[in-house]
Every structure is written in C-alpha cells, then in structure tokens.
Amino acid sequence: MFGALTDKLQNLFSSLTGKKTLTEDNISDAVRQVRLALLDADVNYTVVSDFVKRVKEKAIGDAVLKSVSPGNQFTKLVHDELIELMGSNEAPLDLNGKLSVVMLCGLQGSGKTTTCAKLAAFIGKTEKHKKIMLAACDLQRPAAVEQLKKLGADLNLPVFTMEGEKNALKVAKRALEKAQAEEFDVLIVDTAGRLHLDEELMKELEAIKGALNPREILFVANATTGQDAVKTAAEFDKRVQITGTILTMLDGNARAGAAISIREVTKKPLKFEGVGEKIGDLQIFNPRSMADRILGMGDIINLVKKAQENFDEAESAELEKKLKKATFTYEDYLRQMGMVKKMGSFKSLLKMMPGFSSVEGLEFSDKEFGKLEAMILSMTPSERQERDELSFSRRKRIASGSGVPVDDVNRMVKGFKRVKQLFKSMPNMKAQASKMGIGDLKKQMEGFKKWR
C-alpha cells in the first residue's frame, strides 16, 4: 500500500540494527531520514516537523534497554508516535437517537456515492436491527442518482430520489421527512462533489447541513491525492464542521500523506477506510493497524476481525486442537482454504501477515482453488487422512483423476506442508512482530514465501 515509504523506513530501521547504542548523532541521522521519507510521502510539512521533533525528544530522553536493540527501540518510538498522530483509538459512528443522519461530502471523484453504499452495508452488518435509507442528493454529476439507486437495489435498501428535481436542498428535506415518517433509524445522504472554492456549492452544503442537522458529517478523501486531500478537508471543516473522515482507495498506491496528516490537521478522527472496490471493502480505521502497515508489520488487527466474521467458532476450536496435535489433514486443508477464501483474496490476506507485505506473486485464484479441490477429492480417504504416503504412482493417479499434470500434484503436496506450518505459526505472529526487528522477522518468514 505505502510501498516507497515502507521500504525507506524498513531500510532505516535495519541500518540501526548493528548499532550498540542510540547516540545523539545516530538519532539525529535517523530522524532526518524519517523526515525525508515522510515528506516524500506527501505528509503535511508542519505535521512532519512536529512528529520528528517528538520522536527525537523521546529517543534522546530514553535509556536504551539492554534487552532491546537500538533499531527495535527506535522502531517502537516511530510506531507509537504514528499511532498517536492518527488518533490512538478507533472512532465509532454516532448512531444514537431516534433517527441518525449521516451526510457525506468531499471533492468530486473521491468515491462518495460508492462509499454511501459501503457505509450502509457496514451499518447493516454491525447494527442488524437498524432500518436504513439512502438519499440521492448529488444532482451535479450525471448518473450519480442512478448509480446510488443501483447500489441500493443491490443491498435491498430504499433510496430516496425526486425525479427531475434540480434543488439538492429540497431533496434532502423531503428525504428527512420520509425517513421520520416511516421511522427509519439511519439516513445516509450523498452530496455532490465540490471544490471548497465554489462558494455557491459550499453554501448549498451548509444549507443541507442546517436542514438535516446530521449526527455525522463525514469528509470522503481519496488517499491517493495525499496532501491536497488534507488541505481540502481542513477547508470543509471550517465551513460545515466535519465529524470525521473516510479514506478511500487505500488499496491503491497511496503515498500515505492523507492517512498520516489528516487527523492532525483537522483535529477530527479518521473513522473508516476503503480497501477495495467491493461493497464489503470498508472497515473501521484503526490507528495501530495503519501504523503496522506503514512500517511493513502486516495487519494482524484486521486479519483477526476478518477471521472472526467468517470462521465458525466450533470449527476453529477443532482445527486448533488438530494443529496442536499435528493431525491436520488434507481434508482439513481443503476446508480451511475454503473458509479463508471467504475472507478475500489469498494475496490480500497474506499481505496482512507480518513479513509478507512486500512479497510478490502470492495470488491464489478461484481457478487454482478449483484445481486444489479436484486433486484432494481425487485422493482415497486414507490418503486424505495422511495414513498412506503419496508415492509417485499415487500422485500420477491423483493427477489423472483431477485432470492436472503431476507437477501440480507435487506443488500441492509441498503447499500443504508449508500451509500446515503456516497455520501452526499464526497465533504467535503478532507476538513475534512486536518482539523482533523487521529484518529478523523477514528472515523468519523467508521459508513461507513459496508457500504454494
């Protein structure tokens, strides 16, 4: 996600690994490199200056622990300051009260309309008892209303529109009346993209805010625009007092400027982040998770959340017993890979694990999963239970039965052994990530790079 910034910081931390102690000289050099890396990532200049000042003061003021290397200690300082800078804790939506109005605003092209649907899906999943309606108040962009209507239909949610109406304020007022009359719990309002310099449209936004009295006014920022998004968020905050920000397109080549700067500049929390194109690709912004990702430490926090949402608790407990007793079989492998597939692409999931953020060639497609399933189902019950060794003749029979080359069967067997070890290691990965240096962790994970 943050490629260049992550690489520069990892190289810096690695360069401190050989140091015996943190001195004022090597701290000054390290802080200078952090400053340059952050500025190159388009982080706000004032934010960078304040950030490196705090890091330097704490680094010089801290006694180096004998049990912790200087590189790891400096890494922890940067990590902790990043968490503090981005808000420390998650910031939940305020959905209390009889009707909660959530208004989205921002520049054109930031992804507001899609984010409205994603937010509705998120609320529907986490607050199942709430009745949700969407309101199409973006009357500037051609097809914006139709887009929201289609997204609403996909979610089986009502979308309030007024065909032919050109006044967004009138649509907003009528949407509120309908939501109140029909006792909806949440009204999510899409508004037109606008520049903060467009006085007429900014006055329209202020008027909509006055009419709706929203509990949440969320600025939707395209993370790839970096510092420009930060400046725009600050201007929107002056006019309509935003309550938080949603960062979109964080699955692209974001330079991290917006993610790191926006909360400090606006003094308003980062509430959500968009991590993909699908409706379900919206997650609560977690400062610790983002700091982990920026420093190349994976994303254990959101990996665990995904697992909790998709894994059956009883099956997971049974699997844990099997792993501890080393009785994990090909049948378990197939079942487990199927469950993992529900969480998203294998590539995205593995990159959430410490040590995998920069590893290429990790994609595991649906077609490949189908081949894996065919090979395992072509085994005898004894082979799937690992009671019979997979000799060459058995592998040839499995290949013939599943319609694949023998080489694919050989790769599947190797992959099974690696994934078996990988699943056994997963519970300890977060602890390893916090105790080990980045360089050490990469060496530890080297054996998993060709896991399939």
C-alpha positions as CSV (number, residue, x, y, z in Angstrom):
1,M,0.0,0.0,0.0
2,F,2.6,2.5,1.1
3,G,5.5,0.8,-0.9
4,A,8.1,3.6,-1.1
5,L,7.6,4.9,2.5
6,T,7.6,1.4,4.0
7,D,10.8,0.5,2.2
8,K,12.6,3.6,3.3
9,L,11.6,3.2,6.9
10,Q,12.5,-0.5,6.9
11,N,15.9,0.3,5.5
12,L,16.4,2.9,8.2
13,F,15.5,0.5,11.0
14,S,17.7,-2.2,9.5
15,S,20.6,0.3,9.4
16,L,20.2,0.8,13.2
17,T,20.3,-2.9,13.9
18,G,24.1,-3.1,14.1
19,K,24.4,-0.2,16.4
20,K,25.3,-1.0,20.0
21,T,23.5,2.1,21.4
22,L,21.4,5.0,20.4
23,T,23.5,8.2,20.5
24,E,22.5,11.8,19.7
25,D,24.4,11.5,16.4
26,N,22.8,8.4,15.1
27,I,19.4,9.5,16.4
28,S,19.7,12.8,14.6
29,D,20.6,11.0,11.4
30,A,17.7,8.5,11.8
31,V,15.3,11.4,12.5
32,R,16.5,13.2,9.4
33,Q,15.8,10.1,7.3
34,V,12.3,9.8,8.8
35,R,11.6,13.4,8.0
36,L,12.7,13.0,4.3
37,A,10.7,9.7,4.0
38,L,7.5,11.4,5.3
39,L,7.9,14.5,3.2
40,D,8.4,12.3,0.1
41,A,5.2,10.5,1.0
42,D,3.4,13.9,0.8
43,V,2.8,14.2,4.5
44,N,2.0,17.8,5.6
45,Y,5.2,19.7,6.4
46,T,4.0,21.0,9.8
47,V,2.9,17.6,10.8
48,V,6.2,16.1,9.8
49,S,8.2,18.7,11.8
50,D,6.1,18.2,14.9
51,F,6.3,14.4,14.5
52,V,10.1,14.1,14.2
53,K,10.6,16.6,17.0
54,R,8.6,14.4,19.4
55,V,10.4,11.2,18.2
56,K,13.8,12.8,18.6
57,E,13.0,14.1,22.1
58,K,11.8,10.7,23.2
59,A,14.7,8.9,21.6
60,I,17.3,11.1,23.3
61,G,15.4,11.0,26.6
62,D,15.0,7.2,26.7
63,A,17.6,4.9,28.2
64,V,18.4,2.1,25.8
65,L,17.1,-1.2,27.3
66,K,19.8,-3.9,27.3
67,S,17.3,-6.5,26.2
68,V,16.2,-4.4,23.2
69,S,18.3,-3.5,20.2
70,P,18.6,0.2,19.3
71,G,16.9,-0.5,15.9
72,N,13.9,-2.1,17.6
73,Q,13.7,0.7,20.2
74,F,13.7,3.4,17.5
75,T,11.1,1.4,15.5
76,K,8.8,1.3,18.5
77,L,9.2,5.0,19.1
78,V,8.2,5.8,15.5
79,H,5.4,3.2,15.6
80,D,3.9,4.6,18.9
81,E,4.1,8.2,17.6
82,L,2.3,7.2,14.3
83,I,-0.5,5.7,16.4
84,E,-0.8,8.8,18.5
85,L,-0.7,11.0,15.4
86,M,-3.6,9.1,13.7
87,G,-5.8,9.2,16.8
88,S,-4.8,6.3,19.1
89,N,-8.2,4.6,19.1
90,E,-11.0,3.6,16.8
91,A,-13.7,6.3,16.4
92,P,-17.2,4.7,16.1
93,L,-20.1,6.3,14.3
94,D,-22.6,8.2,16.5
95,L,-25.9,6.4,15.7
96,N,-27.7,7.1,18.9
97,G,-31.1,8.7,18.9
98,K,-34.4,8.1,17.1
99,L,-33.0,9.0,13.6
100,S,-29.3,9.3,12.9
101,V,-28.5,11.3,9.8
102,V,-25.1,10.7,8.2
103,M,-24.0,13.2,5.5
104,L,-21.1,12.5,3.2
105,C,-19.2,15.4,1.5
106,G,-15.9,16.0,-0.4
107,L,-14.4,16.6,-3.8
108,Q,-15.8,15.1,-7.0
109,G,-14.2,11.7,-7.8
110,S,-13.4,10.9,-4.1
111,G,-15.8,7.9,-4.1
112,K,-18.7,9.4,-2.1
113,T,-21.6,7.6,-3.8
114,T,-20.0,4.2,-3.6
115,T,-18.9,4.9,0.0
116,C,-22.5,5.7,0.9
117,A,-23.5,2.2,-0.1
118,K,-20.4,0.7,1.6
119,L,-21.3,2.5,4.8
120,A,-24.9,1.3,4.6
121,A,-23.7,-2.2,4.2
122,F,-21.3,-1.9,7.1
123,I,-24.0,-0.5,9.4
124,G,-26.4,-3.2,8.2
125,K,-23.9,-5.8,9.1
126,T,-22.9,-4.4,12.5
127,E,-26.3,-2.9,13.6
128,K,-28.7,-5.5,12.2
129,H,-31.7,-4.0,13.9
130,K,-31.4,-0.6,12.3
131,K,-33.6,0.4,9.4
132,I,-31.5,2.3,6.8
133,M,-32.4,4.6,3.9
134,L,-30.1,6.3,1.3
135,A,-30.8,9.7,-0.1
136,A,-29.5,10.8,-3.5
137,C,-28.7,14.5,-3.2
138,D,-25.8,14.6,-5.7
139,L,-27.6,16.4,-8.5
140,Q,-24.4,17.7,-10.2
141,R,-22.8,14.6,-11.5
142,P,-24.6,12.9,-14.4
143,A,-25.8,9.4,-13.4
144,A,-25.0,9.8,-9.7
145,V,-28.6,9.3,-8.8
146,E,-28.9,6.2,-11.0
147,Q,-25.6,4.8,-9.5
148,L,-26.9,5.1,-5.9
149,K,-30.3,3.6,-6.9
150,K,-28.5,0.6,-8.4
151,L,-26.2,0.2,-5.3
152,G,-29.3,0.5,-3.0
153,A,-31.1,-2.2,-5.0
154,D,-28.0,-4.5,-4.7
155,L,-28.2,-4.1,-0.9
156,N,-32.0,-4.3,-0.9
157,L,-32.2,-0.8,0.7
158,P,-34.5,2.1,-0.3
159,V,-33.0,5.1,-2.0
160,F,-34.9,8.4,-1.8
161,T,-34.9,10.3,-5.1
162,M,-37.0,13.1,-6.7
163,E,-37.1,12.6,-10.5
164,G,-36.3,15.8,-12.4
165,E,-35.6,17.9,-9.3
166,K,-32.6,20.2,-9.5
167,N,-32.6,21.5,-6.0
168,A,-30.5,19.3,-3.7
169,L,-31.8,21.1,-0.5
170,K,-35.4,20.3,-1.4
171,V,-34.5,16.6,-2.0
172,A,-32.6,16.5,1.4
173,K,-35.6,18.0,3.2
174,R,-38.1,15.6,1.7
175,A,-35.8,12.6,2.4
176,L,-35.7,13.6,6.0
177,E,-39.4,13.9,6.2
178,K,-39.8,10.4,4.6
179,A,-37.2,8.9,7.0
180,Q,-39.0,10.4,10.0
181,A,-42.5,9.4,8.8
182,E,-41.5,5.8,8.1
183,E,-39.4,5.5,11.3
184,F,-36.0,4.8,9.7
185,D,-33.1,4.6,12.1
186,V,-30.3,5.8,9.8
187,L,-30.5,8.2,6.8
188,I,-27.3,8.3,4.7
189,V,-27.1,11.3,2.4
190,D,-24.9,11.5,-0.7
191,T,-24.0,15.0,-1.7
192,A,-22.4,16.5,-4.9
193,G,-18.6,16.7,-5.1
194,R,-17.4,20.3,-4.9
195,L,-14.3,22.4,-4.5
196,H,-14.2,24.4,-1.3
197,L,-13.6,27.5,-3.6
198,D,-17.0,27.1,-5.2
199,E,-18.9,29.4,-2.9
200,E,-22.4,28.6,-4.3
201,L,-22.0,24.9,-3.8
202,M,-20.4,25.3,-0.4
203,K,-23.4,27.4,0.7
204,E,-25.7,24.6,-0.6
205,L,-23.8,22.2,1.6
206,E,-24.2,24.5,4.6
207,A,-27.9,24.7,3.8
208,I,-28.3,20.9,3.6
209,K,-26.5,20.6,6.9
210,G,-28.8,23.2,8.5
211,A,-31.9,21.3,7.2
212,L,-30.8,17.8,8.2
213,N,-28.9,18.5,11.5
214,P,-26.8,15.4,10.9
215,R,-25.1,13.5,13.7
216,E,-22.2,12.7,11.4
217,I,-20.7,14.8,8.6
218,L,-18.0,12.7,7.0
219,F,-15.5,14.0,4.6
220,V,-14.6,11.4,2.0
221,A,-11.0,11.7,0.9
222,N,-9.2,9.9,-1.9
223,A,-6.0,8.7,-0.1
224,T,-4.0,8.9,-3.4
225,T,-4.3,12.7,-3.5
226,G,-2.1,13.0,-0.5
227,Q,-1.7,16.5,1.0
228,D,-4.3,18.0,-1.3
229,A,-7.0,15.9,0.4
230,V,-5.7,17.2,3.8
231,K,-6.0,20.9,2.8
232,T,-9.4,20.3,1.3
233,A,-10.6,18.5,4.5
234,A,-9.5,21.5,6.6
235,E,-11.5,23.9,4.4
236,F,-14.6,21.7,4.5
237,D,-14.2,21.5,8.3
238,K,-14.2,25.3,8.5
239,R,-17.5,25.5,6.6
240,V,-19.6,22.6,7.8
241,Q,-17.6,21.2,10.9
242,I,-17.0,17.7,9.8
243,T,-17.1,15.0,12.4
244,G,-14.6,12.7,10.8
245,T,-13.0,11.4,7.6
246,I,-13.3,8.3,5.4
247,L,-10.2,7.5,3.4
248,T,-10.9,5.8,0.1
249,M,-8.7,3.9,-2.4
250,L,-6.2,2.8,0.2
251,D,-5.8,-0.4,-1.8
252,G,-4.0,1.6,-4.5
253,N,-0.6,3.2,-4.4
254,A,-1.4,5.7,-1.7
255,R,1.6,7.9,-0.7
256,A,0.3,7.9,3.0
257,G,0.2,11.7,3.2
258,A,-3.6,11.8,3.8
259,A,-3.6,8.9,6.2
260,I,-0.9,10.3,8.4
261,S,-1.8,14.0,8.2
262,I,-5.5,14.5,8.0
263,R,-6.4,13.8,11.6
264,E,-3.7,16.1,13.0
265,V,-4.7,19.0,10.7
266,T,-8.5,18.7,11.1
267,K,-8.4,17.5,14.7
268,K,-11.3,15.2,13.7
269,P,-10.9,11.4,13.7
270,L,-10.3,9.1,10.8
271,K,-13.4,6.8,11.0
272,F,-13.3,4.4,8.1
273,E,-11.1,3.3,5.3
274,G,-12.0,1.8,1.9
275,V,-9.7,-1.1,1.0
276,G,-11.2,-2.3,-2.3
277,E,-13.9,-2.0,-4.9
278,K,-16.5,-4.4,-3.4
279,I,-19.4,-3.2,-1.2
280,G,-17.9,-5.0,1.8
281,D,-14.5,-3.4,1.4
282,L,-15.0,-0.8,4.1
283,Q,-13.5,-1.2,7.6
284,I,-13.2,0.9,10.7
285,F,-10.0,2.9,10.7
286,N,-7.7,1.6,13.4
287,P,-4.6,3.8,14.1
288,R,-2.5,0.8,15.3
289,S,-3.4,-1.2,12.3
290,M,-2.4,1.6,10.0
291,A,0.9,2.2,11.8
292,D,1.6,-1.5,11.4
293,R,1.0,-1.4,7.7
294,I,3.1,1.8,7.2
295,L,6.0,0.1,8.9
296,G,5.6,-3.1,7.0
297,M,4.5,-5.1,10.0
298,G,1.4,-6.6,8.4
299,D,-2.2,-6.1,9.7
300,I,-3.0,-8.6,12.3
301,I,-5.8,-6.5,13.8
302,N,-7.9,-6.6,10.6
303,L,-6.9,-10.1,9.8
304,V,-8.3,-11.3,13.2
305,K,-11.5,-9.2,12.6
306,K,-12.0,-10.9,9.2
307,A,-11.4,-14.3,10.7
308,Q,-14.0,-13.6,13.5
309,E,-16.5,-12.6,10.9
310,N,-16.0,-15.6,8.6
311,F,-14.8,-18.6,10.7
312,D,-17.1,-20.9,12.6
313,E,-16.0,-20.8,16.2
314,A,-16.6,-24.5,16.8
315,E,-14.7,-25.5,13.7
316,S,-11.8,-23.1,14.5
317,A,-11.5,-24.6,18.0
318,E,-11.4,-28.1,16.5
319,L,-8.8,-27.0,14.0
320,E,-6.7,-25.5,16.7
321,K,-6.7,-28.9,18.5
322,K,-5.7,-30.7,15.3
323,L,-2.8,-28.3,14.7
324,K,-1.5,-28.7,18.2
325,K,-1.6,-32.4,17.9
326,A,-0.2,-32.3,14.4
327,T,-3.2,-34.2,13.0
328,F,-4.1,-31.5,10.3
329,T,-5.1,-33.4,7.2
330,Y,-5.7,-32.8,3.5
331,E,-9.5,-32.7,4.3
332,D,-8.8,-30.0,6.9
333,Y,-6.6,-28.2,4.4
334,L,-9.3,-28.1,1.8
335,R,-12.0,-27.0,4.3
336,Q,-9.7,-24.4,5.8
337,M,-8.7,-22.9,2.4
338,G,-12.3,-22.7,1.5
339,M,-13.0,-20.7,4.7
340,V,-10.1,-18.5,4.2
341,K,-11.3,-17.8,0.6
342,K,-14.4,-16.3,2.1
343,M,-12.3,-13.6,3.8
344,G,-11.0,-12.2,0.5
345,S,-8.2,-12.9,-2.0
346,F,-5.3,-15.0,-0.6
347,K,-2.9,-12.3,-1.8
348,S,-4.6,-9.6,0.3
349,L,-4.8,-11.9,3.3
350,L,-1.2,-13.0,3.2
351,K,-0.1,-9.4,2.9
352,M,-1.8,-8.7,6.2
353,M,0.6,-11.0,7.9
354,P,3.9,-9.8,9.3
355,G,6.7,-10.4,6.8
356,F,4.5,-10.7,3.7
357,S,3.8,-7.0,2.8
358,S,6.5,-6.8,0.2
359,V,6.3,-10.4,-1.1
360,E,5.2,-10.7,-4.8
361,G,3.4,-13.5,-6.6
362,L,1.0,-14.5,-3.8
363,E,-2.2,-14.6,-5.7
364,F,-4.3,-17.8,-5.4
365,S,-7.2,-17.6,-7.9
366,D,-10.6,-19.3,-7.9
367,K,-9.3,-21.5,-10.7
368,E,-6.3,-22.6,-8.7
369,F,-8.6,-23.3,-5.7
370,G,-10.8,-25.5,-8.0
371,K,-7.7,-27.4,-9.1
372,L,-6.7,-27.9,-5.4
373,E,-10.2,-29.2,-4.6
374,A,-10.1,-31.6,-7.6
375,M,-6.8,-33.0,-6.5
376,I,-7.8,-33.6,-2.9
377,L,-11.1,-35.1,-3.9
378,S,-9.2,-37.5,-6.2
379,M,-7.4,-39.0,-3.2
380,T,-8.6,-42.0,-1.3
381,P,-9.9,-41.4,2.2
382,S,-6.7,-42.9,3.6
383,E,-4.6,-40.5,1.5
384,R,-6.6,-37.5,2.6
385,Q,-6.1,-38.5,6.2
386,E,-2.4,-38.9,5.6
387,R,-2.5,-42.6,6.5
388,D,-1.0,-43.5,3.2
389,E,2.2,-41.9,1.8
390,L,1.7,-40.2,-1.5
391,S,4.1,-42.2,-3.6
392,F,4.9,-41.3,-7.3
393,S,2.3,-43.8,-8.6
394,R,-0.3,-42.5,-6.3
395,R,0.4,-38.9,-7.4
396,K,0.1,-40.0,-11.0
397,R,-3.3,-41.5,-10.3
398,I,-4.4,-38.3,-8.5
399,A,-3.2,-36.2,-11.4
400,S,-5.1,-38.3,-13.9
401,G,-8.2,-38.2,-11.8
402,S,-8.2,-34.5,-11.4
403,G,-7.1,-33.6,-14.9
404,V,-3.8,-31.9,-14.0
405,P,-0.1,-32.5,-14.5
406,V,1.8,-34.5,-11.9
407,D,3.8,-31.3,-11.2
408,D,0.7,-29.7,-10.0
409,V,0.1,-32.5,-7.5
410,N,3.8,-32.2,-6.3
411,R,3.3,-28.4,-5.8
412,M,0.0,-29.1,-3.9
413,V,1.8,-31.5,-1.5
414,K,4.6,-29.0,-0.9
415,G,2.0,-26.3,-0.4
416,F,0.1,-28.4,2.1
417,K,3.2,-28.9,4.2
418,R,4.0,-25.2,4.1
419,V,0.5,-24.0,4.9
420,K,0.2,-26.6,7.7
421,Q,3.3,-25.0,9.3
422,L,1.9,-21.5,8.5
423,F,-1.4,-22.1,10.3
424,K,0.5,-23.5,13.2
425,S,2.6,-20.3,13.4
426,M,-0.3,-17.8,13.0
427,P,-1.3,-17.5,16.7
428,N,2.2,-16.4,17.6
429,M,2.8,-14.0,14.7
430,K,1.6,-10.8,16.5
431,A,3.9,-11.5,19.4
432,Q,6.8,-12.2,17.1
433,A,6.1,-9.0,15.2
434,S,6.3,-6.9,18.4
435,K,9.5,-8.6,19.7
436,M,11.5,-9.0,16.6
437,G,13.1,-6.4,14.3
438,I,11.8,-6.1,10.8
439,G,15.0,-7.7,9.4
440,D,14.8,-10.6,11.8
441,L,11.1,-11.1,11.0
442,K,11.7,-11.2,7.3
443,K,14.3,-14.0,7.8
444,Q,11.9,-15.9,10.0
445,M,9.2,-15.7,7.2
446,E,11.6,-16.4,4.3
447,G,10.6,-20.1,4.3
448,F,7.0,-19.2,3.7
449,K,7.5,-17.1,0.5
450,K,6.9,-20.0,-1.8
451,W,4.0,-21.5,0.3
452,R,2.1,-22.9,-2.7
